[in-house]
Amino acid sequence: MTQFQSYMDIALAEARAAGDRGEVPVGAVVVAPDGTIAGRGGNRTREWNDPTAHAEIVAIRQACAQANAGQGAERLVGYDLYVTLEPCPMCAAAISNARIARLYYGAADPKSGGIAQGARIYSHAQCHHRPEVYDGIAARDAEDMLRRFFAERRGG
């Protein structure tokens, strides 16, 4: 029996780096079946002028590019994804399309979430792959970071 190891601390570091860049502080890490980090990233929508550059997408693209010893892959079967905020519907669909095995996320997102809130992507019959989902991992840390970020933007 292998012992569970969380990579959420690395996702939180990616979120802090995103916040330092002026992006909404969300971070993600893709972990290969052997436990190595295959991809990581934070939000880069403003920096790259790309509305799809959410942390999850950035990390998945990186993992796909380096999969199979650098040969690349379109799917990440058996990989895990750690993200600090509940994925939006776009990211939930990308996670499904990538065939991520397990999704671990921190803070719930009542406004834009796509897993337990809102669209609930994985509950639809059209969803071809449903990862195992574990929520609330370091949720307080992720929530506090987001709360501070938006409070600073509002001037208080």
OpenMM code with the backbone's topology and positions (N, CA, C; nanometers):
from openmm import Vec3, app, unit

residues = "MET THR GLN PHE GLN SER TYR MET ASP ILE ALA LEU ALA GLU ALA ARG ALA ALA GLY ASP ARG GLY GLU VAL PRO VAL GLY ALA VAL VAL VAL ALA PRO ASP GLY THR ILE ALA GLY ARG GLY GLY ASN ARG THR ARG GLU TRP ASN ASP PRO THR ALA HIS ALA GLU ILE VAL ALA ILE ARG GLN ALA CYS ALA GLN ALA ASN ALA GLY GLN GLY ALA GLU ARG LEU VAL GLY TYR ASP LEU TYR VAL THR LEU GLU PRO CYS PRO MET CYS ALA ALA ALA ILE SER ASN ALA ARG ILE ALA ARG LEU TYR TYR GLY ALA ALA ASP PRO LYS SER GLY GLY ILE ALA GLN GLY ALA ARG ILE TYR SER HIS ALA GLN CYS HIS HIS ARG PRO GLU VAL TYR ASP GLY ILE ALA ALA ARG ASP ALA GLU ASP MET LEU ARG ARG PHE PHE ALA GLU ARG ARG GLY GLY".split()
positions = [
    Vec3(0.0843, -0.1188, 0.0000),
    Vec3(0.0000, 0.0000, 0.0000),
    Vec3(0.0885, 0.1247, 0.0000),
    Vec3(0.0654, 0.2112, -0.0944),
    Vec3(0.1434, 0.3341, -0.1006),
    Vec3(0.0758, 0.4418, -0.0182),
    Vec3(0.1573, 0.5301, 0.0355),
    Vec3(0.1048, 0.6373, 0.1187),
    Vec3(0.0695, 0.7576, 0.0313),
    Vec3(-0.0441, 0.8184, 0.0599),
    Vec3(-0.0879, 0.9358, -0.0140),
    Vec3(0.0052, 1.0524, 0.0122),
    Vec3(0.0432, 1.1202, -0.0939),
    Vec3(0.1225, 1.2429, -0.0819),
    Vec3(0.0500, 1.3533, -0.1568),
    Vec3(0.0226, 1.4616, -0.0892),
    Vec3(-0.0438, 1.5753, -0.1516),
    Vec3(0.0591, 1.6672, -0.2171),
    Vec3(0.0226, 1.7193, -0.3303),
    Vec3(0.1052, 1.8162, -0.4026),
    Vec3(0.0417, 1.9551, -0.3981),
    Vec3(-0.0557, 1.9709, -0.3079),
    Vec3(-0.1277, 2.0981, -0.3011),
    Vec3(-0.0371, 2.2132, -0.2601),
    Vec3(0.0677, 2.1858, -0.1811),
    Vec3(0.1587, 2.2940, -0.1439),
    Vec3(0.2260, 2.3543, -0.2668),
    Vec3(0.2538, 2.2725, -0.3670),
    Vec3(0.3141, 2.3221, -0.4914),
    Vec3(0.2106, 2.4014, -0.5712),
    Vec3(0.0873, 2.3530, -0.5730),
    Vec3(-0.0203, 2.4275, -0.6403),
    Vec3(-0.0408, 2.5630, -0.5732),
    Vec3(-0.0341, 2.5667, -0.4402),
    Vec3(-0.0480, 2.6943, -0.3686),
    Vec3(0.0672, 2.7888, -0.4021),
    Vec3(0.1876, 2.7368, -0.4189),
    Vec3(0.3017, 2.8207, -0.4585),
    Vec3(0.2788, 2.8778, -0.5987),
    Vec3(0.2240, 2.7974, -0.6881),
    Vec3(0.1919, 2.8461, -0.8232),
    Vec3(0.0836, 2.9540, -0.8165),
    Vec3(-0.0122, 2.9375, -0.7265),
    Vec3(-0.1179, 3.0371, -0.7094),
    Vec3(-0.0597, 3.1689, -0.6582),
    Vec3(0.0314, 3.1603, -0.5594),
    Vec3(0.0958, 3.2828, -0.5086),
    Vec3(0.1718, 3.3541, -0.6198),
    Vec3(0.2432, 3.2794, -0.7021),
    Vec3(0.3180, 3.3385, -0.8131),
    Vec3(0.2230, 3.4055, -0.9124),
    Vec3(0.1085, 3.3428, -0.9375),
    Vec3(0.0093, 3.4031, -1.0273),
    Vec3(-0.0404, 3.5351, -0.9684),
    Vec3(-0.0722, 3.5359, -0.8394),
    Vec3(-0.1170, 3.6583, -0.7737),
    Vec3(-0.0124, 3.7676, -0.7805),
    Vec3(0.1148, 3.7300, -0.7644),
    Vec3(0.2239, 3.8274, -0.7734),
    Vec3(0.2335, 3.8887, -0.9126),
    Vec3(0.1885, 3.8144, -1.0146),
    Vec3(0.1877, 3.8650, -1.1521),
    Vec3(0.0625, 3.9469, -1.1829),
    Vec3(-0.0272, 3.9575, -1.0847),
    Vec3(-0.1523, 4.0305, -1.1058),
    Vec3(-0.2640, 3.9442, -1.1599),
    Vec3(-0.2409, 3.8145, -1.1661),
    Vec3(-0.3435, 3.7202, -1.2108),
    Vec3(-0.4244, 3.6746, -1.0897),
    Vec3(-0.5453, 3.6267, -1.1128),
    Vec3(-0.6217, 3.5658, -1.0044),
    Vec3(-0.5382, 3.4480, -0.9528),
    Vec3(-0.5140, 3.4413, -0.8213),
    Vec3(-0.4220, 3.3413, -0.7674),
    Vec3(-0.4790, 3.1996, -0.7633),
    Vec3(-0.4651, 3.1316, -0.8747),
    Vec3(-0.5029, 2.9914, -0.8857),
    Vec3(-0.3817, 2.9178, -0.9404),
    Vec3(-0.3495, 2.8046, -0.8791),
    Vec3(-0.2360, 2.7243, -0.9229),
    Vec3(-0.2750, 2.5793, -0.9400),
    Vec3(-0.2004, 2.5096, -1.0270),
    Vec3(-0.2293, 2.3699, -1.0557),
    Vec3(-0.1010, 2.2913, -1.0763),
    Vec3(-0.1073, 2.1628, -1.0453),
    Vec3(0.0052, 2.0708, -1.0637),
    Vec3(-0.0494, 1.9395, -1.1180),
    Vec3(0.0140, 1.8888, -1.2245),
    Vec3(-0.0185, 1.7570, -1.2783),
    Vec3(0.0908, 1.6614, -1.2325),
    Vec3(0.0499, 1.5490, -1.1754),
    Vec3(0.1438, 1.4509, -1.1215),
    Vec3(0.1304, 1.3206, -1.2012),
    Vec3(0.2447, 1.2725, -1.2509),
    Vec3(0.2489, 1.1473, -1.3268),
    Vec3(0.2277, 1.0280, -1.2346),
    Vec3(0.1915, 0.9135, -1.2903),
    Vec3(0.1696, 0.7943, -1.2073),
    Vec3(0.2890, 0.7556, -1.1200),
    Vec3(0.4105, 0.7919, -1.1613),
    Vec3(0.5288, 0.7593, -1.0806),
    Vec3(0.5569, 0.8619, -0.9715),
    Vec3(0.4703, 0.9634, -0.9596),
    Vec3(0.4852, 1.0642, -0.8551),
    Vec3(0.5666, 1.1855, -0.8939),
    Vec3(0.6152, 1.1910, -1.0176),
    Vec3(0.6902, 1.3084, -1.0616),
    Vec3(0.5942, 1.4165, -1.1098),
    Vec3(0.6379, 1.5395, -1.0973),
    Vec3(0.5572, 1.6510, -1.1449),
    Vec3(0.5736, 1.6607, -1.2961),
    Vec3(0.4626, 1.6469, -1.3655),
    Vec3(0.4635, 1.6480, -1.5117),
    Vec3(0.4311, 1.7859, -1.5687),
    Vec3(0.3584, 1.8660, -1.4930),
    Vec3(0.3205, 1.9990, -1.5383),
    Vec3(0.2769, 2.0817, -1.4201),
    Vec3(0.2964, 2.2109, -1.4305),
    Vec3(0.2549, 2.3013, -1.3236),
    Vec3(0.2307, 2.4376, -1.3845),
    Vec3(0.1478, 2.5151, -1.3172),
    Vec3(0.1235, 2.6489, -1.3689),
    Vec3(0.0225, 2.7229, -1.2848),
    Vec3(0.0192, 2.8513, -1.3084),
    Vec3(-0.0791, 2.9382, -1.2470),
    Vec3(-0.1541, 3.0108, -1.3566),
    Vec3(-0.2593, 3.0798, -1.3189),
    Vec3(-0.3340, 3.1568, -1.4184),
    Vec3(-0.2417, 3.2499, -1.4950),
    Vec3(-0.2629, 3.2606, -1.6261),
    Vec3(-0.1850, 3.3499, -1.7119),
    Vec3(-0.2745, 3.4170, -1.8168),
    Vec3(-0.4023, 3.4309, -1.7859),
    Vec3(-0.4952, 3.4866, -1.8840),
    Vec3(-0.4607, 3.6294, -1.9234),
    Vec3(-0.4232, 3.7110, -1.8270),
    Vec3(-0.3887, 3.8507, -1.8568),
    Vec3(-0.2525, 3.8599, -1.9234),
    Vec3(-0.1558, 3.7888, -1.8690),
    Vec3(-0.0195, 3.7935, -1.9224),
    Vec3(-0.0138, 3.7474, -2.0675),
    Vec3(-0.0851, 3.6409, -2.0990),
    Vec3(-0.0811, 3.5846, -2.2346),
    Vec3(-0.1953, 3.6339, -2.3219),
    Vec3(-0.2842, 3.7197, -2.2677),
    Vec3(-0.4021, 3.7635, -2.3427),
    Vec3(-0.4757, 3.6432, -2.4006),
    Vec3(-0.5011, 3.5465, -2.3119),
    Vec3(-0.5596, 3.4192, -2.3537),
    Vec3(-0.6627, 3.3769, -2.2496),
    Vec3(-0.7908, 3.3839, -2.2821),
    Vec3(-0.8932, 3.3484, -2.1845),
    Vec3(-0.8919, 3.2015, -2.1458),
    Vec3(-0.8201, 3.1172, -2.2209),
    Vec3(-0.8122, 2.9754, -2.1856),
    Vec3(-0.6912, 2.9436, -2.0988),
    Vec3(-0.6088, 3.0402, -2.0670),
    Vec3(-0.4851, 3.0154, -1.9914),
    Vec3(-0.5101, 3.0086, -1.8406),
    Vec3(-0.6070, 2.9262, -1.8029),
    Vec3(-0.6314, 2.8985, -1.6611),
    Vec3(-0.5217, 2.8055, -1.6123),
    Vec3(-0.4988, 2.8034, -1.4828),
    Vec3(-0.3919, 2.7234, -1.4235),
    Vec3(-0.3977, 2.5771, -1.4677),
    Vec3(-0.5171, 2.5202, -1.4678),
    Vec3(-0.5318, 2.3798, -1.5053),
    Vec3(-0.4886, 2.3557, -1.6492),
    Vec3(-0.5296, 2.4436, -1.7393),
    Vec3(-0.4967, 2.4288, -1.8814),
    Vec3(-0.3463, 2.4436, -1.9022),
    Vec3(-0.2861, 2.5426, -1.8353),
    Vec3(-0.1414, 2.5635, -1.8452),
    Vec3(-0.0681, 2.4368, -1.8006),
    Vec3(-0.1074, 2.3801, -1.6871),
    Vec3(-0.0409, 2.2612, -1.6344),
    Vec3(-0.0650, 2.1385, -1.7222),
    Vec3(-0.1874, 2.1211, -1.7713),
    Vec3(-0.2184, 2.0069, -1.8582),
    Vec3(-0.1394, 2.0161, -1.9887),
    Vec3(-0.1321, 2.1342, -2.0478),
    Vec3(-0.0561, 2.1498, -2.1726),
    Vec3(0.0909, 2.1136, -2.1508),
    Vec3(0.1471, 2.1583, -2.0401),
    Vec3(0.2864, 2.1269, -2.0097),
    Vec3(0.3051, 1.9771, -1.9904),
    Vec3(0.2141, 1.9143, -1.9174),
    Vec3(0.2243, 1.7702, -1.8931),
    Vec3(0.2108, 1.6913, -2.0228),
    Vec3(0.1183, 1.7304, -2.1081),
    Vec3(0.1014, 1.6614, -2.2362),
    Vec3(0.2266, 1.6750, -2.3226),
    Vec3(0.2888, 1.7921, -2.3193),
    Vec3(0.4084, 1.8156, -2.4006),
    Vec3(0.5255, 1.7291, -2.3560),
    Vec3(0.5370, 1.7021, -2.2267),
    Vec3(0.6512, 1.6251, -2.1774),
    Vec3(0.6206, 1.4773, -2.1560),
    Vec3(0.4962, 1.4360, -2.1694),
    Vec3(0.4602, 1.2960, -2.1470),
    Vec3(0.5361, 1.2046, -2.2425),
    Vec3(0.5479, 1.0801, -2.2023),
    Vec3(0.6175, 0.9789, -2.2835),
    Vec3(0.7600, 1.0202, -2.3160),
    Vec3(0.8323, 1.0599, -2.2117),
    Vec3(0.9743, 1.0974, -2.2260),
    Vec3(0.9945, 1.2052, -2.3316),
    Vec3(0.9061, 1.3026, -2.3300),
    Vec3(0.9219, 1.4161, -2.4205),
    Vec3(0.8618, 1.3965, -2.5578),
    Vec3(0.8029, 1.2816, -2.5824),
    Vec3(0.7401, 1.2556, -2.7126),
    Vec3(0.6003, 1.3156, -2.7203),
    Vec3(0.5440, 1.3456, -2.6047),
    Vec3(0.4123, 1.4075, -2.5994),
    Vec3(0.3000, 1.3053, -2.5996),
    Vec3(0.1839, 1.3516, -2.5581),
    Vec3(0.0636, 1.2676, -2.5546),
    Vec3(-0.0573, 1.3580, -2.5484),
    Vec3(-0.1659, 1.3125, -2.6044),
    Vec3(-0.2887, 1.3928, -2.5976),
    Vec3(-0.3714, 1.3599, -2.4756),
    Vec3(-0.3390, 1.2496, -2.4086),
    Vec3(-0.4125, 1.2101, -2.2896),
    Vec3(-0.3153, 1.1791, -2.1766),
    Vec3(-0.3641, 1.1976, -2.0557),
    Vec3(-0.2818, 1.1787, -1.9359),
    Vec3(-0.3448, 1.0722, -1.8469),
    Vec3(-0.3614, 0.9550, -1.9012),
    Vec3(-0.4250, 0.8441, -1.8301),
    Vec3(-0.3410, 0.8074, -1.7076),
    Vec3(-0.4069, 0.8038, -1.5928),
    Vec3(-0.3397, 0.7676, -1.4692),
    Vec3(-0.2756, 0.8837, -1.3951),
    Vec3(-0.2807, 1.0030, -1.4509),
    Vec3(-0.2215, 1.1215, -1.3886),
    Vec3(-0.3214, 1.1831, -1.2910),
    Vec3(-0.2682, 1.2590, -1.1961),
    Vec3(-0.3498, 1.3331, -1.1000),
    Vec3(-0.3337, 1.4825, -1.1240),
    Vec3(-0.4354, 1.5581, -1.0875),
    Vec3(-0.4283, 1.7035, -1.0972),
    Vec3(-0.4669, 1.7631, -0.9630),
    Vec3(-0.3842, 1.8543, -0.9149),
    Vec3(-0.4106, 1.9308, -0.7928),
    Vec3(-0.4325, 2.0749, -0.8349),
    Vec3(-0.5407, 2.1349, -0.7906),
    Vec3(-0.5678, 2.2746, -0.8232),
    Vec3(-0.6281, 2.3427, -0.7009),
    Vec3(-0.5933, 2.4679, -0.6808),
    Vec3(-0.6319, 2.5381, -0.5587),
    Vec3(-0.7779, 2.5807, -0.5552),
    Vec3(-0.8427, 2.5874, -0.6704),
    Vec3(-0.9818, 2.6319, -0.6779),
    Vec3(-1.0613, 2.5332, -0.7625),
    Vec3(-1.1849, 2.5099, -0.7246),
    Vec3(-1.2729, 2.4232, -0.8026),
    Vec3(-1.2683, 2.4640, -0.9503),
    Vec3(-1.2392, 2.3714, -1.0402),
    Vec3(-1.2307, 2.4046, -1.1818),
    Vec3(-1.3622, 2.4572, -1.2383),
    Vec3(-1.3500, 2.5517, -1.3306),
    Vec3(-1.4652, 2.6043, -1.4029),
    Vec3(-1.5109, 2.4978, -1.5041),
    Vec3(-1.6250, 2.5173, -1.5692),
    Vec3(-1.6710, 2.4189, -1.6675),
    Vec3(-1.5704, 2.3931, -1.7806),
    Vec3(-1.5031, 2.4968, -1.8298),
    Vec3(-1.4043, 2.4777, -1.9366),
    Vec3(-1.2932, 2.3854, -1.8892),
    Vec3(-1.2401, 2.4112, -1.7705),
    Vec3(-1.1303, 2.3307, -1.7179),
    Vec3(-1.1772, 2.1909, -1.6809),
    Vec3(-1.2990, 2.1781, -1.6280),
    Vec3(-1.3533, 2.0462, -1.5963),
    Vec3(-1.3609, 1.9605, -1.7226),
    Vec3(-1.4041, 2.0201, -1.8320),
    Vec3(-1.4107, 1.9460, -1.9589),
    Vec3(-1.2710, 1.9083, -2.0071),
    Vec3(-1.1748, 1.9988, -1.9943),
    Vec3(-1.0373, 1.9689, -2.0349),
    Vec3(-0.9796, 1.8553, -1.9513),
    Vec3(-1.0087, 1.8553, -1.8218),
    Vec3(-0.9625, 1.7492, -1.7320),
    Vec3(-1.0208, 1.6156, -1.7770),
    Vec3(-1.1475, 1.6150, -1.8112),
    Vec3(-1.2129, 1.4943, -1.8616),
    Vec3(-1.1502, 1.4498, -1.9933),
    Vec3(-1.1328, 1.5425, -2.0855),
    Vec3(-1.0749, 1.5086, -2.2167),
    Vec3(-0.9326, 1.4571, -2.2040),
    Vec3(-0.8587, 1.5067, -2.1054),
    Vec3(-0.7210, 1.4610, -2.0834),
    Vec3(-0.7174, 1.3252, -2.0148),
    Vec3(-0.8313, 1.2794, -1.9659),
    Vec3(-0.8430, 1.1513, -1.8958),
    Vec3(-0.7651, 1.1470, -1.7643),
    Vec3(-0.7589, 1.2635, -1.6980),
    Vec3(-0.6966, 1.2710, -1.5653),
    Vec3(-0.7684, 1.1710, -1.4742),
    Vec3(-0.6924, 1.0947, -1.3958),
    Vec3(-0.7512, 0.9908, -1.3105),
    Vec3(-0.8156, 1.0479, -1.1851),
    Vec3(-0.7439, 1.1391, -1.1178),
    Vec3(-0.7911, 1.1942, -0.9916),
    Vec3(-0.7723, 1.3453, -0.9909),
    Vec3(-0.8765, 1.4148, -0.9452),
    Vec3(-0.8747, 1.5598, -0.9324),
    Vec3(-0.8850, 1.5943, -0.7845),
    Vec3(-0.7881, 1.6711, -0.7361),
    Vec3(-0.7883, 1.7199, -0.5987),
    Vec3(-0.7982, 1.8720, -0.6064),
    Vec3(-0.8974, 1.9306, -0.5417),
    Vec3(-0.9040, 2.0762, -0.5429),
    Vec3(-0.9289, 2.1311, -0.4037),
    Vec3(-0.8913, 2.2575, -0.3884),
    Vec3(-0.8995, 2.3244, -0.2602),
    Vec3(-1.0335, 2.3907, -0.2375),
    Vec3(-1.0400, 2.5199, -0.2677),
    Vec3(-1.1584, 2.6014, -0.2399),
    Vec3(-1.2717, 2.5699, -0.3370),
    Vec3(-1.3926, 2.5699, -0.2860),
    Vec3(-1.5115, 2.5613, -0.3711),
    Vec3(-1.5302, 2.6953, -0.4404),
    Vec3(-1.5924, 2.6937, -0.5572),
    Vec3(-1.6165, 2.8171, -0.6311),
    Vec3(-1.7658, 2.8291, -0.6629),
    Vec3(-1.8432, 2.8863, -0.5685),
    Vec3(-1.9881, 2.8977, -0.5892),
    Vec3(-2.0256, 2.9815, -0.7113),
    Vec3(-1.9394, 3.0734, -0.7512),
    Vec3(-1.9706, 3.1628, -0.8634),
    Vec3(-1.9411, 3.0987, -0.9991),
    Vec3(-1.8279, 3.0307, -1.0116),
    Vec3(-1.7856, 2.9827, -1.1426),
    Vec3(-1.7461, 2.8356, -1.1469),
    Vec3(-1.7680, 2.7623, -1.0405),
    Vec3(-1.7274, 2.6224, -1.0374),
    Vec3(-1.8040, 2.5367, -1.1363),
    Vec3(-1.7408, 2.4288, -1.1780),
    Vec3(-1.8034, 2.3395, -1.2740),
    Vec3(-1.8087, 2.1953, -1.2279),
    Vec3(-1.7703, 2.1690, -1.1026),
    Vec3(-1.7661, 2.0319, -1.0521),
    Vec3(-1.8810, 2.0075, -0.9547),
    Vec3(-1.8773, 2.0746, -0.8405),
    Vec3(-1.9814, 2.0590, -0.7391),
    Vec3(-2.0841, 2.1708, -0.7467),
    Vec3(-2.0485, 2.2786, -0.8154),
    Vec3(-2.1355, 2.3960, -0.8305),
    Vec3(-2.1782, 2.4044, -0.9779),
    Vec3(-2.2634, 2.4957, -1.0076),
    Vec3(-2.2953, 2.5315, -1.1460),
    Vec3(-2.3211, 2.4158, -1.2397),
    Vec3(-2.2411, 2.4071, -1.3447),
    Vec3(-2.2649, 2.3129, -1.4542),
    Vec3(-2.2503, 2.1661, -1.4157),
    Vec3(-2.1721, 2.1363, -1.3141),
    Vec3(-2.1516, 1.9974, -1.2688),
    Vec3(-2.1221, 1.9057, -1.3875),
    Vec3(-2.0167, 1.9380, -1.4573),
    Vec3(-1.9780, 1.8719, -1.5821),
    Vec3(-1.9767, 1.7200, -1.5720),
    Vec3(-1.9248, 1.6658, -1.4625),
    Vec3(-1.9077, 1.5213, -1.4540),
    Vec3(-2.0378, 1.4456, -1.4299),
    Vec3(-2.1467, 1.5163, -1.4046),
    Vec3(-2.2749, 1.4495, -1.3832),
    Vec3(-2.3545, 1.4317, -1.5127),
    Vec3(-2.3063, 1.4866, -1.6225),
    Vec3(-2.3784, 1.4786, -1.7500),
    Vec3(-2.3495, 1.3479, -1.8232),
    Vec3(-2.4505, 1.2943, -1.8869),
    Vec3(-2.4337, 1.1706, -1.9644),
    Vec3(-2.3328, 1.1886, -2.0780),
    Vec3(-2.3175, 1.3110, -2.1275),
    Vec3(-2.2243, 1.3382, -2.2371),
    Vec3(-2.0786, 1.3397, -2.1926),
    Vec3(-2.0540, 1.3369, -2.0643),
    Vec3(-1.9176, 1.3369, -2.0123),
    Vec3(-1.8600, 1.1963, -2.0298),
    Vec3(-1.7553, 1.1853, -2.1109),
    Vec3(-1.6988, 1.0544, -2.1453),
    Vec3(-1.6059, 0.9980, -2.0373),
    Vec3(-1.5510, 1.0845, -1.9548),
    Vec3(-1.4603, 1.0384, -1.8494),
    Vec3(-1.4831, 1.1225, -1.7244),
    Vec3(-1.4979, 1.0561, -1.6130),
    Vec3(-1.5168, 1.1227, -1.4842),
    Vec3(-1.4003, 1.0870, -1.3930),
    Vec3(-1.3167, 1.1848, -1.3597),
    Vec3(-1.2094, 1.1529, -1.2664),
    Vec3(-1.2654, 1.1343, -1.1256),
    Vec3(-1.1892, 1.0668, -1.0426),
    Vec3(-1.2225, 1.0656, -0.9003),
    Vec3(-1.1999, 1.2089, -0.8524),
    Vec3(-1.2894, 1.2610, -0.7707),
    Vec3(-1.2802, 1.3994, -0.7251),
    Vec3(-1.2703, 1.4035, -0.5729),
    Vec3(-1.1707, 1.4801, -0.5267),
    Vec3(-1.1498, 1.5018, -0.3836),
    Vec3(-1.1414, 1.6522, -0.3616),
    Vec3(-1.2325, 1.7058, -0.2822),
    Vec3(-1.2357, 1.8505, -0.2625),
    Vec3(-1.1937, 1.8880, -0.1216),
    Vec3(-1.1713, 2.0156, -0.1012),
    Vec3(-1.1394, 2.0679, 0.0308),
    Vec3(-0.9942, 2.0519, 0.0727),
    Vec3(-0.9061, 2.0119, -0.0175),
    Vec3(-0.7642, 1.9939, 0.0147),
    Vec3(-0.7004, 2.1323, 0.0303),
    Vec3(-0.6565, 2.1669, 0.1493),
    Vec3(-0.5979, 2.2989, 0.1802),
    Vec3(-0.6922, 2.4127, 0.1395),
    Vec3(-0.8205, 2.3892, 0.1556),
    Vec3(-0.9212, 2.4867, 0.1139),
    Vec3(-0.9047, 2.6212, 0.1838),
    Vec3(-0.8771, 2.6200, 0.3126),
    Vec3(-0.8644, 2.7456, 0.3879),
    Vec3(-0.7518, 2.8313, 0.3312),
    Vec3(-0.6367, 2.7704, 0.3018),
    Vec3(-0.5230, 2.8454, 0.2458),
    Vec3(-0.5603, 2.9076, 0.1112),
    Vec3(-0.6257, 2.8288, 0.0257),
    Vec3(-0.6659, 2.8789, -0.1058),
    Vec3(-0.7697, 2.9906, -0.0925),
    Vec3(-0.8674, 2.9710, -0.0056),
    Vec3(-0.9716, 3.0726, 0.0148),
    Vec3(-0.9118, 3.2021, 0.0674),
    Vec3(-0.8207, 3.1914, 0.1653),
    Vec3(-0.7586, 3.3111, 0.2219),
    Vec3(-0.6801, 3.3879, 0.1162),
    Vec3(-0.6082, 3.3166, 0.0321),
    Vec3(-0.5301, 3.3817, -0.0731),
    Vec3(-0.6216, 3.4562, -0.1709),
    Vec3(-0.7291, 3.3926, -0.2110),
    Vec3(-0.8241, 3.4562, -0.3031),
    Vec3(-0.8918, 3.5763, -0.2375),
    Vec3(-0.9317, 3.5606, -0.1120),
    Vec3(-0.9986, 3.6696, -0.0393),
    Vec3(-0.9072, 3.7929, -0.0311),
    Vec3(-0.7794, 3.7703, 0.0061),
    Vec3(-0.6831, 3.8821, 0.0146),
    Vec3(-0.6627, 3.9475, -0.1211),
    Vec3(-0.6495, 3.8681, -0.2246),
    Vec3(-0.6272, 3.9204, -0.3596),
    Vec3(-0.7405, 4.0144, -0.4000),
    Vec3(-0.8644, 3.9691, -0.3838),
    Vec3(-0.9780, 4.0514, -0.4257),
    Vec3(-1.0004, 4.1696, -0.3323),
    Vec3(-0.9715, 4.1560, -0.2050),
    Vec3(-0.9832, 4.2680, -0.1108),
    Vec3(-0.8852, 4.3789, -0.1488),
    Vec3(-0.7635, 4.3416, -0.1864),
    Vec3(-0.6641, 4.4418, -0.2292),
    Vec3(-0.7092, 4.5139, -0.3549),
    Vec3(-0.7740, 4.4426, -0.4453),
    Vec3(-0.8224, 4.5043, -0.5697),
    Vec3(-0.9363, 4.6019, -0.5423),
    Vec3(-1.0140, 4.5728, -0.4383),
    Vec3(-1.1273, 4.6594, -0.4031),
    Vec3(-1.0871, 4.7714, -0.3096),
    Vec3(-0.9588, 4.7734, -0.2720),
    Vec3(-0.9111, 4.8805, -0.1853),
    Vec3(-0.9406, 4.8596, -0.0380),
    Vec3(-0.9487, 4.7380, 0.0045),
    Vec3(-0.9763, 4.7170, 0.1462),
    Vec3(-0.9497, 4.5803, 0.1823),
] * unit.nanometer
topology = app.Topology()
chain = topology.addChain("A")
for resn in residues:
    res = topology.addResidue(resn, chain)
    for name in ("N", "CA", "C"):
        topology.addAtom(name, app.Element.getBySymbol(name[0]), res)
